[in-house]
Amino acid sequence: MTTDPSRPVPTTVRWRLFPAVTIIAIGALLLASNLGYNLKLFEYGNWWAVLILAAALAPLTRAVEVYRARGRLDAEAAHFLLCTASVTLVATMFLLALDWATWWPLFVILGGLYTLVPYRRHCYRRGYRYGYRADDDATIRH
């Protein structure tokens, strides 16, 4: 395990397997419903919000990858965790049929937390742009 912040975070298949299997399972459940199987999950009014919740798996997976590669919670991992929290909050609002007029200040709080995490500035300072090192610009076609 390395703690060198200049080292790029590897994308491993192992940590991407869980979100992929989850999305495949959701697709299989939707297909089973369309084929006439009576699934109790789809009788719930806001079941489709589970699809939004599944979208939170991607940034969560990336946060875990960054944390495992660096051995600490840095700005990049915190950014991905805040992305996960944002998507989860939206899904929860729909799943529980919460009143947006009451709970909208949670999004303001998340916005404040985003400003505390210098993700973009931190990555540019390290020489990264869009996940690539600045040295690699010669090999990247824009």
NUTI-433272 format. One record per atom (N, C-alpha, C): residue number from 0; atom name; x, y, z. Coordinates in nm, 2 decimals. Each point is the difference from the previous one (the first is absolute). Example, Ala and Ser with C-alpha at 12.3 -4.5 7.8 and 13.67 -1.06 7.14 Angstrom:
<nodes>
(node 0, 'N', (1.32, -0.57, 0.78))
(node 0, 'CA', (-0.09, 0.12, 0.00))
(node 0, 'C', (0.09, 0.12, 0.00))
(node 1, 'N', (-0.04, 0.11, -0.07))
(node 1, 'CA', (0.09, 0.11, 0.00))
(node 1, 'C', (-0.08, 0.11, 0.08))
</nodes>
This chain:
<nodes>
(node 0, 'N', (0.09, -0.12, 0.00))
(node 0, 'CA', (-0.09, 0.12, 0.00))
(node 0, 'C', (0.09, 0.12, 0.00))
(node 1, 'N', (-0.03, 0.10, -0.09))
(node 1, 'CA', (0.08, 0.12, -0.01))
(node 1, 'C', (-0.07, 0.12, 0.05))
(node 2, 'N', (0.08, 0.09, 0.05))
(node 2, 'CA', (-0.06, 0.13, 0.04))
(node 2, 'C', (0.05, 0.12, -0.08))
(node 3, 'N', (0.06, -0.03, -0.11))
(node 3, 'CA', (0.06, 0.10, -0.09))
(node 3, 'C', (-0.12, 0.07, -0.07))
(node 4, 'N', (-0.02, 0.13, 0.02))
(node 4, 'CA', (-0.12, 0.07, -0.06))
(node 4, 'C', (0.03, 0.03, -0.15))
(node 5, 'N', (0.12, -0.01, -0.05))
(node 5, 'CA', (0.03, 0.02, -0.14))
(node 5, 'C', (-0.03, -0.12, -0.08))
(node 6, 'N', (-0.02, -0.11, 0.06))
(node 6, 'CA', (-0.02, -0.13, -0.07))
(node 6, 'C', (-0.14, -0.01, -0.04))
(node 7, 'N', (-0.03, -0.02, -0.13))
(node 7, 'CA', (-0.14, -0.01, -0.04))
(node 7, 'C', (-0.07, -0.12, 0.06))
(node 8, 'N', (-0.13, 0.01, 0.02))
(node 8, 'CA', (-0.08, -0.11, 0.06))
(node 8, 'C', (-0.04, -0.10, -0.11))
(node 9, 'N', (0.04, -0.13, 0.02))
(node 9, 'CA', (-0.04, -0.10, -0.10))
(node 9, 'C', (-0.15, -0.02, 0.01))
(node 10, 'N', (-0.05, -0.03, -0.12))
(node 10, 'CA', (-0.14, -0.05, 0.00))
(node 10, 'C', (0.00, -0.15, -0.01))
(node 11, 'N', (-0.05, -0.06, 0.10))
(node 11, 'CA', (0.00, -0.14, 0.01))
(node 11, 'C', (-0.14, -0.06, -0.03))
(node 12, 'N', (0.00, -0.11, -0.07))
(node 12, 'CA', (-0.12, -0.07, -0.04))
(node 12, 'C', (-0.07, -0.05, 0.13))
(node 13, 'N', (0.07, -0.04, 0.10))
(node 13, 'CA', (-0.06, -0.06, 0.12))
(node 13, 'C', (-0.10, 0.09, 0.06))
(node 14, 'N', (0.04, 0.13, 0.02))
(node 14, 'CA', (-0.09, 0.10, 0.06))
(node 14, 'C', (-0.11, 0.04, -0.09))
(node 15, 'N', (0.01, -0.02, -0.13))
(node 15, 'CA', (-0.11, 0.04, -0.09))
(node 15, 'C', (-0.10, -0.11, -0.02))
(node 16, 'N', (0.03, -0.12, 0.05))
(node 16, 'CA', (-0.08, -0.11, -0.01))
(node 16, 'C', (-0.13, 0.01, 0.07))
(node 17, 'N', (0.00, 0.05, 0.12))
(node 17, 'CA', (-0.12, 0.02, 0.08))
(node 17, 'C', (-0.10, 0.09, -0.06))
(node 18, 'N', (0.03, 0.12, -0.05))
(node 18, 'CA', (-0.10, 0.09, -0.07))
(node 18, 'C', (-0.05, -0.07, -0.12))
(node 19, 'N', (0.09, -0.07, -0.08))
(node 19, 'CA', (-0.04, -0.06, -0.12))
(node 19, 'C', (-0.11, -0.11, 0.02))
(node 20, 'N', (0.03, -0.08, 0.10))
(node 20, 'CA', (-0.09, -0.11, 0.04))
(node 20, 'C', (-0.14, 0.06, 0.05))
(node 21, 'N', (0.01, 0.11, 0.07))
(node 21, 'CA', (-0.12, 0.06, 0.05))
(node 21, 'C', (-0.09, 0.05, -0.11))
(node 22, 'N', (0.07, 0.07, -0.10))
(node 22, 'CA', (-0.08, 0.05, -0.11))
(node 22, 'C', (-0.05, -0.11, -0.09))
(node 23, 'N', (0.07, -0.11, -0.01))
(node 23, 'CA', (-0.05, -0.11, -0.08))
(node 23, 'C', (-0.12, -0.07, 0.07))
(node 24, 'N', (0.01, 0.00, 0.14))
(node 24, 'CA', (-0.11, -0.06, 0.07))
(node 24, 'C', (-0.13, 0.08, -0.01))
(node 25, 'N', (0.02, 0.14, 0.00))
(node 25, 'CA', (-0.12, 0.09, -0.01))
(node 25, 'C', (-0.06, -0.03, -0.14))
(node 26, 'N', (0.09, -0.01, -0.10))
(node 26, 'CA', (-0.05, -0.02, -0.14))
(node 26, 'C', (-0.08, -0.13, -0.01))
(node 27, 'N', (0.06, -0.11, 0.07))
(node 27, 'CA', (-0.07, -0.13, 0.00))
(node 27, 'C', (-0.13, 0.01, 0.07))
(node 28, 'N', (-0.01, 0.07, 0.11))
(node 28, 'CA', (-0.13, 0.02, 0.07))
(node 28, 'C', (-0.10, 0.07, -0.09))
(node 29, 'N', (0.04, 0.11, -0.07))
(node 29, 'CA', (-0.09, 0.07, -0.09))
(node 29, 'C', (-0.04, -0.09, -0.11))
(node 30, 'N', (0.09, -0.08, -0.06))
(node 30, 'CA', (-0.04, -0.09, -0.10))
(node 30, 'C', (-0.10, -0.11, 0.05))
(node 31, 'N', (0.02, -0.05, 0.12))
(node 31, 'CA', (-0.09, -0.10, 0.06))
(node 31, 'C', (-0.14, 0.06, 0.01))
(node 32, 'N', (0.00, 0.13, 0.04))
(node 32, 'CA', (-0.13, 0.07, 0.02))
(node 32, 'C', (-0.07, 0.01, -0.14))
(node 33, 'N', (0.07, 0.04, -0.10))
(node 33, 'CA', (-0.06, 0.01, -0.13))
(node 33, 'C', (-0.04, -0.14, -0.06))
(node 34, 'N', (0.06, -0.10, 0.05))
(node 34, 'CA', (-0.04, -0.14, -0.05))
(node 34, 'C', (-0.12, -0.05, 0.08))
(node 35, 'N', (-0.05, 0.07, 0.09))
(node 35, 'CA', (-0.12, -0.04, 0.07))
(node 35, 'C', (0.02, -0.05, 0.14))
(node 36, 'N', (0.12, -0.01, 0.05))
(node 36, 'CA', (0.02, -0.04, 0.14))
(node 36, 'C', (-0.05, 0.11, 0.09))
(node 37, 'N', (-0.07, -0.04, 0.10))
(node 37, 'CA', (-0.06, 0.10, 0.10))
(node 37, 'C', (0.11, 0.02, 0.11))
(node 38, 'N', (0.07, 0.11, -0.01))
(node 38, 'CA', (0.10, 0.03, 0.10))
(node 38, 'C', (-0.05, 0.11, 0.10))
(node 39, 'N', (0.00, -0.03, 0.12))
(node 39, 'CA', (-0.06, 0.09, 0.10))
(node 39, 'C', (0.08, 0.14, 0.00))
(node 40, 'N', (0.13, 0.00, -0.04))
(node 40, 'CA', (0.07, 0.12, 0.00))
(node 40, 'C', (-0.06, 0.10, -0.09))
(node 41, 'N', (-0.06, -0.04, -0.11))
(node 41, 'CA', (-0.05, 0.10, -0.09))
(node 41, 'C', (-0.14, 0.05, 0.03))
(node 42, 'N', (-0.06, -0.06, 0.11))
(node 42, 'CA', (-0.13, 0.05, 0.05))
(node 42, 'C', (0.02, 0.13, 0.08))
(node 43, 'N', (0.12, 0.02, 0.05))
(node 43, 'CA', (0.03, 0.12, 0.08))
(node 43, 'C', (0.01, 0.12, -0.10))
(node 44, 'N', (-0.07, 0.11, 0.04))
(node 44, 'CA', (-0.02, 0.11, -0.09))
(node 44, 'C', (0.13, 0.07, -0.06))
(node 45, 'N', (0.10, 0.01, 0.08))
(node 45, 'CA', (0.12, 0.06, -0.05))
(node 45, 'C', (0.12, -0.09, -0.02))
(node 46, 'N', (-0.03, -0.12, -0.05))
(node 46, 'CA', (0.10, -0.10, -0.01))
(node 46, 'C', (0.11, 0.04, -0.10))
(node 47, 'N', (-0.03, 0.08, -0.10))
(node 47, 'CA', (0.09, 0.05, -0.10))
(node 47, 'C', (0.12, 0.08, 0.06))
(node 48, 'N', (-0.02, 0.06, 0.12))
(node 48, 'CA', (0.10, 0.07, 0.07))
(node 48, 'C', (0.12, -0.09, 0.04))
(node 49, 'N', (-0.02, -0.13, 0.00))
(node 49, 'CA', (0.11, -0.09, 0.03))
(node 49, 'C', (0.10, 0.01, -0.12))
(node 50, 'N', (-0.04, 0.03, -0.12))
(node 50, 'CA', (0.09, 0.02, -0.11))
(node 50, 'C', (0.09, 0.12, 0.03))
(node 51, 'N', (-0.05, 0.11, 0.05))
(node 51, 'CA', (0.08, 0.12, 0.04))
(node 51, 'C', (0.10, -0.04, 0.11))
(node 52, 'N', (-0.05, -0.08, 0.09))
(node 52, 'CA', (0.09, -0.04, 0.11))
(node 52, 'C', (0.11, -0.09, -0.05))
(node 53, 'N', (-0.03, -0.08, -0.10))
(node 53, 'CA', (0.11, -0.08, -0.06))
(node 53, 'C', (0.11, 0.08, -0.07))
(node 54, 'N', (-0.04, 0.12, -0.04))
(node 54, 'CA', (0.10, 0.09, -0.06))
(node 54, 'C', (0.10, 0.05, 0.10))
(node 55, 'N', (-0.04, -0.01, 0.13))
(node 55, 'CA', (0.10, 0.05, 0.10))
(node 55, 'C', (0.11, -0.10, 0.02))
(node 56, 'N', (-0.01, -0.12, -0.06))
(node 56, 'CA', (0.10, -0.10, 0.02))
(node 56, 'C', (0.13, 0.03, -0.08))
(node 57, 'N', (-0.01, 0.07, -0.11))
(node 57, 'CA', (0.12, 0.04, -0.08))
(node 57, 'C', (0.09, 0.09, 0.08))
(node 58, 'N', (-0.05, 0.12, 0.05))
(node 58, 'CA', (0.10, 0.08, 0.08))
(node 58, 'C', (0.04, -0.06, 0.13))
(node 59, 'N', (-0.08, -0.08, 0.06))
(node 59, 'CA', (0.04, -0.07, 0.12))
(node 59, 'C', (0.11, -0.10, -0.03))
(node 60, 'N', (-0.01, -0.07, -0.11))
(node 60, 'CA', (0.10, -0.10, -0.04))
(node 60, 'C', (0.13, 0.08, -0.03))
(node 61, 'N', (0.00, 0.11, -0.06))
(node 61, 'CA', (0.12, 0.08, -0.03))
(node 61, 'C', (0.06, 0.05, 0.13))
(node 62, 'N', (-0.08, 0.04, 0.09))
(node 62, 'CA', (0.05, 0.05, 0.13))
(node 62, 'C', (0.08, -0.11, 0.07))
(node 63, 'N', (-0.05, -0.12, 0.00))
(node 63, 'CA', (0.06, -0.12, 0.06))
(node 63, 'C', (0.14, -0.02, -0.07))
(node 64, 'N', (-0.01, 0.00, -0.14))
(node 64, 'CA', (0.13, -0.02, -0.08))
(node 64, 'C', (0.11, 0.10, 0.04))
(node 65, 'N', (-0.04, 0.13, 0.01))
(node 65, 'CA', (0.09, 0.11, 0.04))
(node 65, 'C', (0.05, -0.03, 0.14))
(node 66, 'N', (-0.09, -0.03, 0.09))
(node 66, 'CA', (0.05, -0.02, 0.14))
(node 66, 'C', (0.09, -0.12, 0.01))
(node 67, 'N', (-0.03, -0.11, -0.06))
(node 67, 'CA', (0.09, -0.11, 0.00))
(node 67, 'C', (0.13, 0.02, -0.06))
(node 68, 'N', (0.01, 0.08, -0.11))
(node 68, 'CA', (0.12, 0.02, -0.07))
(node 68, 'C', (0.09, 0.10, 0.08))
(node 69, 'N', (-0.06, 0.09, 0.07))
(node 69, 'CA', (0.08, 0.10, 0.08))
(node 69, 'C', (0.01, -0.03, 0.15))
(node 70, 'N', (-0.08, -0.08, 0.05))
(node 70, 'CA', (0.00, -0.04, 0.14))
(node 70, 'C', (-0.05, 0.11, 0.09))
(node 71, 'N', (-0.07, 0.10, -0.05))
(node 71, 'CA', (-0.05, 0.11, 0.08))
(node 71, 'C', (-0.12, 0.06, -0.07))
(node 72, 'N', (-0.08, 0.08, 0.07))
(node 72, 'CA', (-0.11, 0.07, -0.06))
(node 72, 'C', (0.05, 0.14, -0.04))
(node 73, 'N', (0.03, 0.01, -0.13))
(node 73, 'CA', (0.04, 0.13, -0.05))
(node 73, 'C', (-0.11, 0.08, -0.07))
(node 74, 'N', (0.03, 0.11, -0.06))
(node 74, 'CA', (-0.10, 0.09, -0.06))
(node 74, 'C', (-0.07, -0.07, -0.11))
(node 75, 'N', (0.07, -0.08, -0.08))
(node 75, 'CA', (-0.07, -0.07, -0.11))
(node 75, 'C', (-0.10, -0.10, 0.05))
(node 76, 'N', (0.04, -0.08, 0.10))
(node 76, 'CA', (-0.09, -0.10, 0.06))
(node 76, 'C', (-0.12, 0.07, 0.06))
(node 77, 'N', (0.02, 0.11, 0.07))
(node 77, 'CA', (-0.11, 0.07, 0.06))
(node 77, 'C', (-0.09, 0.06, -0.10))
(node 78, 'N', (0.05, 0.04, -0.11))
(node 78, 'CA', (-0.08, 0.05, -0.11))
(node 78, 'C', (-0.10, -0.11, -0.05))
(node 79, 'N', (0.05, -0.12, -0.02))
(node 79, 'CA', (-0.08, -0.11, -0.05))
(node 79, 'C', (-0.10, -0.04, 0.11))
(node 80, 'N', (0.04, 0.01, 0.13))
(node 80, 'CA', (-0.10, -0.03, 0.10))
(node 80, 'C', (-0.11, 0.10, 0.01))
(node 81, 'N', (0.03, 0.13, -0.03))
(node 81, 'CA', (-0.11, 0.10, 0.00))
(node 81, 'C', (-0.09, -0.02, -0.13))
(node 82, 'N', (0.06, -0.04, -0.11))
(node 82, 'CA', (-0.08, -0.04, -0.11))
(node 82, 'C', (-0.10, -0.11, 0.03))
(node 83, 'N', (0.05, -0.10, 0.07))
(node 83, 'CA', (-0.08, -0.11, 0.05))
(node 83, 'C', (-0.11, 0.05, 0.09))
(node 84, 'N', (0.03, 0.09, 0.09))
(node 84, 'CA', (-0.10, 0.05, 0.09))
(node 84, 'C', (-0.11, 0.08, -0.07))
(node 85, 'N', (0.04, 0.08, -0.10))
(node 85, 'CA', (-0.09, 0.07, -0.08))
(node 85, 'C', (-0.11, -0.08, -0.07))
(node 86, 'N', (0.06, -0.10, -0.07))
(node 86, 'CA', (-0.09, -0.09, -0.08))
(node 86, 'C', (-0.09, -0.08, 0.10))
(node 87, 'N', (0.06, -0.05, 0.11))
(node 87, 'CA', (-0.08, -0.07, 0.10))
(node 87, 'C', (-0.11, 0.08, 0.06))
(node 88, 'N', (0.03, 0.13, 0.02))
(node 88, 'CA', (-0.10, 0.09, 0.06))
(node 88, 'C', (-0.12, 0.02, -0.10))
(node 89, 'N', (0.03, 0.01, -0.13))
(node 89, 'CA', (-0.11, 0.01, -0.10))
(node 89, 'C', (-0.08, -0.12, 0.00))
(node 90, 'N', (0.06, -0.12, 0.00))
(node 90, 'CA', (-0.07, -0.13, 0.00))
(node 90, 'C', (-0.08, -0.01, 0.12))
(node 91, 'N', (0.05, 0.03, 0.12))
(node 91, 'CA', (-0.07, -0.01, 0.12))
(node 91, 'C', (-0.12, 0.09, 0.00))
(node 92, 'N', (0.01, 0.12, -0.05))
(node 92, 'CA', (-0.11, 0.09, -0.01))
(node 92, 'C', (-0.12, -0.06, -0.08))
(node 93, 'N', (0.03, -0.06, -0.11))
(node 93, 'CA', (-0.10, -0.07, -0.08))
(node 93, 'C', (-0.05, -0.13, 0.07))
(node 94, 'N', (0.09, -0.08, 0.05))
(node 94, 'CA', (-0.04, -0.13, 0.06))
(node 94, 'C', (-0.10, 0.02, 0.12))
(node 95, 'N', (0.03, 0.10, 0.08))
(node 95, 'CA', (-0.08, 0.02, 0.12))
(node 95, 'C', (-0.11, 0.11, -0.02))
(node 96, 'N', (-0.01, 0.05, -0.12))
(node 96, 'CA', (-0.09, 0.10, -0.03))
(node 96, 'C', (0.00, 0.12, 0.09))
(node 97, 'N', (0.13, 0.04, 0.03))
(node 97, 'CA', (0.02, 0.12, 0.09))
(node 97, 'C', (-0.04, 0.13, -0.07))
(node 98, 'N', (-0.04, 0.09, 0.07))
(node 98, 'CA', (-0.04, 0.13, -0.05))
(node 98, 'C', (0.12, 0.08, -0.04))
(node 99, 'N', (0.02, 0.04, -0.13))
(node 99, 'CA', (0.11, 0.07, -0.04))
(node 99, 'C', (0.00, 0.14, 0.06))
(node 100, 'N', (-0.11, 0.06, 0.03))
(node 100, 'CA', (-0.01, 0.13, 0.06))
(node 100, 'C', (0.06, 0.00, 0.14))
(node 101, 'N', (0.00, -0.11, 0.07))
(node 101, 'CA', (0.05, -0.01, 0.13))
(node 101, 'C', (0.15, -0.03, 0.00))
(node 102, 'N', (0.04, -0.09, -0.08))
(node 102, 'CA', (0.13, -0.06, 0.00))
(node 102, 'C', (0.10, 0.06, -0.09))
(node 103, 'N', (-0.03, 0.10, -0.08))
(node 103, 'CA', (0.09, 0.06, -0.10))
(node 103, 'C', (0.13, 0.06, 0.07))
(node 104, 'N', (-0.01, 0.05, 0.12))
(node 104, 'CA', (0.13, 0.05, 0.06))
(node 104, 'C', (0.11, -0.10, 0.01))
(node 105, 'N', (-0.03, -0.13, 0.00))
(node 105, 'CA', (0.10, -0.10, -0.01))
(node 105, 'C', (0.09, 0.01, -0.12))
(node 106, 'N', (-0.05, 0.05, -0.11))
(node 106, 'CA', (0.08, 0.02, -0.12))
(node 106, 'C', (0.09, 0.12, 0.02))
(node 107, 'N', (-0.05, 0.10, 0.07))
(node 107, 'CA', (0.09, 0.12, 0.03))
(node 107, 'C', (0.12, -0.05, 0.09))
(node 108, 'N', (-0.03, -0.08, 0.10))
(node 108, 'CA', (0.10, -0.06, 0.08))
(node 108, 'C', (0.11, -0.08, -0.08))
(node 109, 'N', (-0.05, -0.08, -0.09))
(node 109, 'CA', (0.09, -0.08, -0.09))
(node 109, 'C', (0.08, 0.10, -0.08))
(node 110, 'N', (-0.06, 0.11, -0.05))
(node 110, 'CA', (0.08, 0.10, -0.08))
(node 110, 'C', (0.11, 0.06, 0.08))
(node 111, 'N', (-0.03, 0.03, 0.13))
(node 111, 'CA', (0.10, 0.05, 0.09))
(node 111, 'C', (0.11, -0.10, 0.02))
(node 112, 'N', (-0.03, -0.13, 0.02))
(node 112, 'CA', (0.10, -0.10, 0.01))
(node 112, 'C', (0.09, -0.01, -0.12))
(node 113, 'N', (-0.07, 0.01, -0.12))
(node 113, 'CA', (0.08, -0.01, -0.12))
(node 113, 'C', (0.11, 0.12, -0.01))
(node 114, 'N', (-0.04, 0.11, 0.05))
(node 114, 'CA', (0.10, 0.11, 0.00))
(node 114, 'C', (0.12, -0.02, 0.09))
(node 115, 'N', (-0.02, -0.08, 0.10))
(node 115, 'CA', (0.11, -0.03, 0.10))
(node 115, 'C', (0.10, -0.10, -0.06))
(node 116, 'N', (-0.04, -0.08, -0.10))
(node 116, 'CA', (0.08, -0.10, -0.06))
(node 116, 'C', (0.06, 0.06, -0.13))
(node 117, 'N', (0.13, 0.03, 0.00))
(node 117, 'CA', (0.06, 0.06, -0.12))
(node 117, 'C', (0.04, -0.10, -0.11))
(node 118, 'N', (-0.10, -0.08, -0.04))
(node 118, 'CA', (0.03, -0.11, -0.09))
(node 118, 'C', (0.07, 0.05, -0.13))
(node 119, 'N', (-0.06, 0.09, -0.08))
(node 119, 'CA', (0.05, 0.03, -0.13))
(node 119, 'C', (0.14, 0.07, 0.02))
(node 120, 'N', (0.00, 0.10, 0.09))
(node 120, 'CA', (0.13, 0.07, 0.02))
(node 120, 'C', (0.11, -0.09, 0.04))
(node 121, 'N', (-0.04, -0.10, 0.09))
(node 121, 'CA', (0.10, -0.09, 0.05))
(node 121, 'C', (0.05, -0.09, -0.11))
(node 122, 'N', (-0.08, -0.05, -0.09))
(node 122, 'CA', (0.04, -0.08, -0.11))
(node 122, 'C', (0.09, 0.07, -0.10))
(node 123, 'N', (-0.04, 0.13, -0.03))
(node 123, 'CA', (0.08, 0.07, -0.09))
(node 123, 'C', (0.14, 0.03, 0.06))
(node 124, 'N', (0.01, 0.03, 0.13))
(node 124, 'CA', (0.12, 0.02, 0.06))
(node 124, 'C', (0.10, -0.12, -0.01))
(node 125, 'N', (-0.06, -0.12, 0.01))
(node 125, 'CA', (0.08, -0.12, -0.01))
(node 125, 'C', (0.04, -0.03, -0.14))
(node 126, 'N', (-0.05, 0.07, -0.10))
(node 126, 'CA', (0.03, -0.02, -0.14))
(node 126, 'C', (-0.10, -0.09, -0.07))
(node 127, 'N', (-0.11, -0.02, 0.06))
(node 127, 'CA', (-0.11, -0.09, -0.07))
(node 127, 'C', (-0.10, 0.09, -0.06))
(node 128, 'N', (-0.05, -0.04, -0.12))
(node 128, 'CA', (-0.11, 0.06, -0.06))
(node 128, 'C', (-0.09, -0.11, -0.05))
(node 129, 'N', (-0.12, 0.00, 0.05))
(node 129, 'CA', (-0.10, -0.10, -0.04))
(node 129, 'C', (0.05, -0.15, 0.02))
(node 130, 'N', (0.08, -0.02, 0.10))
(node 130, 'CA', (0.04, -0.13, 0.04))
(node 130, 'C', (0.13, -0.04, -0.07))
(node 131, 'N', (0.06, 0.09, -0.08))
(node 131, 'CA', (0.13, -0.04, -0.07))
(node 131, 'C', (0.11, 0.10, 0.05))
(node 132, 'N', (0.12, -0.05, 0.00))
(node 132, 'CA', (0.11, 0.09, 0.04))
(node 132, 'C', (0.03, 0.10, -0.11))
(node 133, 'N', (0.04, 0.12, 0.03))
(node 133, 'CA', (0.04, 0.10, -0.10))
(node 133, 'C', (0.10, -0.05, -0.09))
(node 134, 'N', (0.09, -0.09, 0.05))
(node 134, 'CA', (0.11, -0.05, -0.09))
(node 134, 'C', (-0.06, -0.09, -0.11))
(node 135, 'N', (-0.12, -0.05, 0.01))
(node 135, 'CA', (-0.06, -0.09, -0.10))
(node 135, 'C', (-0.07, 0.08, -0.10))
(node 136, 'N', (0.00, 0.14, 0.00))
(node 136, 'CA', (-0.07, 0.08, -0.10))
(node 136, 'C', (0.04, -0.04, -0.14))
(node 137, 'N', (0.12, -0.04, -0.02))
(node 137, 'CA', (0.05, -0.03, -0.14))
(node 137, 'C', (-0.07, -0.12, -0.05))
(node 138, 'N', (-0.04, -0.09, 0.08))
(node 138, 'CA', (-0.07, -0.12, -0.04))
(node 138, 'C', (-0.15, 0.01, -0.01))
(node 139, 'N', (-0.05, 0.11, 0.06))
(node 139, 'CA', (-0.15, 0.02, 0.01))
(node 139, 'C', (-0.04, 0.09, -0.12))
(node 140, 'N', (-0.09, -0.04, -0.08))
(node 140, 'CA', (-0.06, 0.08, -0.11))
(node 140, 'C', (-0.12, 0.07, 0.06))
(node 141, 'N', (-0.01, 0.13, -0.02))
(node 141, 'CA', (-0.12, 0.08, 0.04))
(node 141, 'C', (-0.10, 0.01, -0.10))
</nodes>
